[in-house]
Amino acid sequence: MRILVINPGATSTKIAVYEEDTEVFSTSLSHAPEELSGLLRVVDQLSLREGLVRNALAEAGYTPARFDAVVSRGGLVRHIPSGTYEIDDQVIHDIYNPPFGEHASSLGPLIARSIAAEAQIPAYLVDPVSVDELQPLARVSGLSGMERESFFHALNQKAVARKAAADLGKPYEALNLIVAHLGGGVSVAAHEKGRVVDVFNVKDEGSFSLDRAGSLPVNALVNLCFSGVTKQEIKHRLSFEAGVFSYLGTRDFREVQQRMLEGDEKASLVYRAMAYQHAKDIGAMAAVLRYSVDAIIFTGGIAHSERFCSEISGYVEKIAPILRYPGEEEMKALALGALRVLRGEAARSYTETIAQTK
C-alpha cells in the first residue's frame, strides 16, 4: 500500500510517501511570509499550496495514480471522537465555514481530496485537534453556559500513547496514561482505557508555554479586557506574546535553558515555573484517573531536554513510571491511521458522526 501524507503548517507544508508503514520520501515546502501576506483567509492559500505539493511530487516521480490513499491532518473541524475519517462533503463545508476559526492545517483535507479525486482513491483525515472524548464531568466549568472544550495535540498524543502501550506490552485500550505534549503549545491529557476523558485545553487553560498564556487569574484578566485594548489585541497577546516570551522576550526554549545554565536568575525562575505548572497539570490528570496510572508520557519538541523533563519528574515520579518520546511523529501517525483502514478497519463517517453528536 502506498500512502501520500499531507501536513500543512503555518509557514510550511510537509509531505511524505509511505510504503505500508515505512517512509520512502519526504520533503518540507517552505512558504515565505510575503507569499501568504495578501491571502486574507487560510483557504485562499489553497491554489498556491496545492500547486507546490503537486510540483514536488512530480519532481520526485509520483503521480496521483501511484497512490492507494491520501491522508492529511484534519484542521479545525467540529468536535469528533478519535479515529480515521473519510474526507466527505461536510468536511469541506466546515473548512470553508470553520466552527472554531482558521488554521493552516485545514488546508490538508482540501489538498488531499483534490489529489484523491483525480486518482479515484480514498482521502482521509486522522485525529484533528478538535478530537473530543471528554466525560460529562469534565465539561462543567463553573459557569453555566460556558462548557470546557476539547482541543489538544490529538494526533501526536494518540500516536505516542499507542507506542507506549506497545512498549508496555498491553493494548492501549487496557491502560490509563497521562500524556504531556511539551512544545510551542502544551496539552496534558488523561487517557483512560483508550479515551481522552479530560484535557487541559491548549487554547485557553493549563500551563503557560513558550508564547501562550494558559490559565490566568480571572480578575486580572477581566481588568485587562477593560483596559482599553481590543478583543483581537487581547487574543493575539494571549496566543502569541504570552508565556515565556512575555517574561524573557524569546520563544526559543534552548535559549531559555542556556540562559538559566549561565546563571540568569529570571530565566531560571521562568524555566522552573513552567516545569512546575506542567507538573501541576499532570497531578490534576492523575486525580482524574483516581491515581490508577500505568505511565506518564513526555512528548513534543521540548521533551528532547532531559534536564527539563527531570525537573517535571521530580514532582510527579511517585505517581507512575515515566516514559519519554521526544519530538512528534505526526507524519507516521497519519500514515498509520490510513493504513489501519486500508488493512480492513472501517473508516468513520464525519457527516454521520456530527449528526449523532448534535
C-alpha positions in Angstrom: 0.0 0.0 0.0 1.4 3.4 -1.0 0.1 6.4 1.0 0.5 10.1 0.4 0.7 12.1 3.6 0.0 15.9 3.7 0.6 18.1 6.8 0.2 21.9 6.3 1.6 24.2 9.0 1.7 28.0 9.3 4.8 28.5 7.2 5.4 25.1 5.6 3.7 22.1 4.1 5.2 18.7 4.9 4.5 15.8 2.5 5.6 12.2 2.7 5.1 9.0 0.9 4.8 5.7 2.9 5.1 2.2 1.6 3.0 0.4 4.2 4.5 1.8 7.5 7.9 2.8 6.0 8.6 6.4 4.8 10.2 6.3 1.4 10.0 10.0 0.5 9.5 13.3 2.4 10.0 17.0 2.0 9.0 20.2 3.6 7.8 23.1 1.4 8.5 26.5 2.9 6.2 29.4 2.4 7.7 32.9 2.7 5.6 35.4 4.7 5.4 37.7 1.6 3.8 34.8 -0.4 1.0 34.5 2.1 0.6 38.1 3.3 -2.0 39.1 0.7 -4.2 36.0 1.2 -6.7 37.0 3.9 -8.2 33.6 4.6 -6.4 30.3 5.0 -8.5 28.8 2.2 -7.1 31.5 -0.1 -3.8 29.7 0.1 -5.2 26.5 -1.4 -4.1 27.1 -5.0 -0.6 28.1 -4.0 0.0 25.2 -1.6 -1.6 22.5 -3.8 0.5 23.6 -6.7 3.7 23.3 -4.7 2.6 19.9 -3.4 1.9 18.6 -6.9 5.1 20.0 -8.3 7.2 18.4 -5.5 5.5 15.0 -6.1 6.1 15.3 -9.9 9.7 16.1 -9.4 10.0 13.0 -7.2 8.4 10.9 -9.8 5.0 10.5 -8.2 1.6 10.9 -9.9 -1.8 10.7 -8.1 -2.5 7.4 -9.8 0.5 5.8 -8.0 -1.1 6.1 -4.6 -3.7 3.9 -2.8 -4.9 6.7 -0.5 -4.2 10.2 0.6 -4.3 11.3 4.2 -4.0 14.7 6.0 -4.3 16.5 9.2 -7.9 17.4 9.9 -7.7 21.1 10.8 -10.2 22.9 13.0 -13.3 20.8 12.1 -16.1 20.1 14.5 -15.7 18.0 17.7 -15.4 14.3 16.8 -14.1 11.2 18.6 -10.6 10.0 17.7 -10.2 8.0 14.5 -9.7 7.9 10.8 -12.4 9.7 8.8 -13.3 9.9 5.2 -13.0 13.4 3.8 -16.6 14.0 2.7 -18.6 17.0 1.5 -19.4 18.0 5.1 -15.7 18.2 6.0 -15.1 20.5 3.1 -18.1 22.6 4.0 -16.8 23.0 7.6 -13.4 24.0 6.4 -14.8 26.8 4.3 -17.2 27.7 7.2 -15.0 27.0 10.2 -16.7 26.4 13.5 -13.6 27.2 15.6 -11.6 29.6 13.5 -9.0 29.1 10.8 -5.7 27.2 10.9 -3.3 26.2 8.1 -3.8 22.5 8.9 -7.4 22.9 7.5 -5.8 23.1 4.0 -4.8 19.4 4.3 -8.2 17.9 3.6 -8.8 20.2 0.7 -5.5 19.2 -1.0 -5.9 15.6 -0.1 -9.4 15.3 -1.6 -8.4 17.1 -4.8 -5.5 14.7 -5.4 -7.5 11.7 -4.4 -10.4 12.6 -6.6 -8.1 12.8 -9.6 -6.8 9.3 -8.9 -10.2 8.0 -7.7 -8.8 6.8 -4.4 -9.9 7.5 -0.8 -8.9 10.6 1.1 -8.8 10.5 4.9 -8.1 12.8 7.9 -6.9 11.5 11.3 -7.2 12.8 14.8 -7.7 16.6 14.3 -7.0 19.0 17.2 -10.8 19.1 17.9 -11.0 15.4 18.9 -13.5 15.2 21.8 -13.8 12.2 24.0 -14.4 14.1 27.3 -16.5 12.6 30.0 -19.5 14.7 31.1 -17.9 15.7 34.4 -15.0 17.2 32.5 -17.3 19.6 30.6 -18.5 21.5 33.6 -16.6 24.7 34.0 -18.1 26.6 37.0 -20.2 29.0 35.0 -23.4 27.7 33.4 -23.3 28.1 29.6 -19.5 28.1 29.4 -18.6 24.5 28.9 -15.0 23.3 28.8 -14.0 22.2 25.3 -11.6 19.6 24.0 -8.7 20.9 21.9 -5.3 19.3 22.1 -2.4 17.7 20.2 -4.6 14.7 19.5 -2.6 13.3 16.6 0.7 13.1 18.4 -0.9 12.3 21.8 -2.8 9.2 20.4 0.3 8.1 18.4 2.7 8.1 21.4 0.0 6.6 23.7 -0.2 3.6 21.3 3.5 3.5 21.0 3.9 3.4 24.8 1.2 0.7 25.1 3.2 -1.4 22.6 6.4 -0.9 24.6 4.5 -1.9 27.8 3.1 -5.0 26.1 -0.5 -4.1 26.6 -3.4 -2.8 24.4 -3.8 1.0 24.5 -7.5 0.3 25.5 -6.3 -1.5 28.6 -4.2 1.3 30.0 -4.5 4.5 32.0 -2.0 7.1 30.7 -1.2 10.7 31.2 0.4 12.3 28.1 2.1 15.7 28.3 2.8 17.2 24.9 5.5 19.8 25.5 6.2 22.2 22.6 5.3 25.7 21.4 1.8 24.7 22.7 1.2 22.4 25.6 -1.6 19.9 26.2 -1.8 17.4 29.1 -4.5 14.7 28.8 -5.8 11.8 30.8 -6.2 8.7 28.6 -8.5 6.2 30.3 -8.7 2.8 28.5 -8.3 4.3 25.0 -10.3 7.5 25.5 -9.1 11.0 26.4 -11.6 11.7 29.2 -10.1 15.1 30.3 -7.6 17.5 28.9 -6.1 20.9 29.6 -7.3 22.8 26.5 -4.2 24.0 24.6 -6.2 27.1 23.6 -7.2 28.6 26.9 -6.2 26.7 30.1 -3.5 24.8 31.8 0.2 25.6 31.9 1.7 28.5 30.1 4.1 27.6 27.2 6.7 29.4 25.1 4.2 32.1 23.9 0.8 31.1 25.2 -0.7 32.2 28.5 -2.6 29.1 29.7 -4.7 29.7 32.8 -4.7 33.2 34.2 -6.0 34.9 37.3 -9.7 35.7 36.4 -9.9 39.1 38.0 -6.7 40.3 36.5 -7.8 39.0 33.1 -11.1 40.9 33.4 -9.2 44.1 34.2 -7.0 43.6 31.1 -10.1 43.1 28.9 -11.4 46.5 30.1 -8.1 48.4 29.9 -8.7 49.9 26.5 -7.3 47.1 24.3 -9.4 45.4 21.7 -10.6 41.9 21.7 -8.3 41.0 18.8 -5.3 42.6 20.6 -6.0 40.5 23.7 -6.4 37.3 21.8 -3.2 37.9 19.9 -1.3 38.7 23.2 -2.6 35.6 24.9 -1.8 33.3 22.0 1.4 34.7 20.6 3.0 37.1 23.1 2.3 35.5 26.5 4.1 32.7 28.3 7.9 32.6 28.3 8.0 35.3 25.6 6.2 37.8 27.9 8.8 37.3 30.6 12.1 36.8 28.6 11.4 38.1 25.1 12.2 34.8 23.4 10.2 31.8 22.1 13.4 29.6 21.8 13.4 27.0 24.6 17.1 26.3 24.0 17.9 29.9 24.7 15.9 29.9 27.9 17.7 26.8 29.1 21.1 28.2 28.2 20.4 31.5 30.0 19.3 29.5 33.0 22.5 27.5 33.0 24.6 30.7 32.6 23.1 32.0 35.9 20.3 34.2 34.6 18.0 34.2 37.7 14.9 35.4 35.8 15.3 32.7 33.2 15.8 30.2 35.9 12.6 31.2 37.6 10.5 31.1 34.4 12.1 27.8 33.4 11.3 26.2 36.8 7.8 27.8 36.9 6.9 26.3 33.5 8.0 22.8 34.7 6.1 23.4 38.0 2.9 24.2 36.1 3.3 21.2 33.8 3.7 19.1 37.0 0.5 20.6 38.5 -1.4 19.7 35.3 -0.1 16.1 35.4 -1.1 15.9 39.0 -4.6 17.0 38.2 -4.9 14.4 35.5 -3.7 11.7 37.9 -6.6 12.7 40.2 -9.0 12.3 37.2 -7.7 8.8 36.8 -8.0 8.2 40.6 -4.3 7.7 40.7 -4.5 4.5 38.8 -1.9 5.4 36.2 0.2 3.0 34.2 2.6 5.6 32.8 3.2 9.3 32.4 4.5 10.2 28.9 6.5 13.2 27.8 6.4 14.1 24.1 6.8 17.1 21.8 9.9 19.1 20.9 10.8 20.2 24.5 10.8 16.6 25.6 14.3 16.4 23.9 15.5 18.2 27.0 16.3 15.5 29.6 17.1 18.3 32.1 13.6 19.9 31.7 11.8 16.5 31.8 13.8 15.7 35.0 12.6 19.0 36.5 9.0 17.9 36.0 9.7 14.3 37.0 10.9 15.5 40.4 7.3 16.4 41.2 5.4 13.5 39.6 7.6 10.5 39.5 5.8 8.9 42.5 2.6 8.7 40.5 3.7 6.3 37.8 6.7 5.3 35.7 7.7 8.0 33.2 8.3 7.4 29.5 9.8 9.9 27.1 9.2 10.1 23.4 10.8 13.3 22.2 9.5 15.2 19.1 6.4 14.5 17.1 5.5 11.6 14.9 2.7 13.3 13.0 3.6 12.1 9.6 3.8 8.5 10.6 0.7 8.8 12.8 -1.2 10.0 9.7 0.1 7.2 7.6 -0.7 4.5 10.2 -4.2 5.9 10.5 -4.8 5.5 6.8 -3.1 2.1 6.8 -5.4 0.7 9.5 -8.3 1.4 7.2 -6.6 0.1 4.1 -6.0 -3.1 6.0 -9.7 -3.6 6.9 -10.6 -1.3 9.8 -13.8 0.7 9.0 -13.2 4.4 8.3 -15.5 6.7 10.3 -18.1 9.0 8.6 -17.7 12.6 9.6 -21.2 13.5 8.5 -22.8 10.7 10.4 -20.7 11.3 13.5 -21.5 15.0 13.8 -25.2 14.2 13.2 -25.1 11.8 16.2 -23.4 14.3 18.5 -25.7 17.3 17.9 
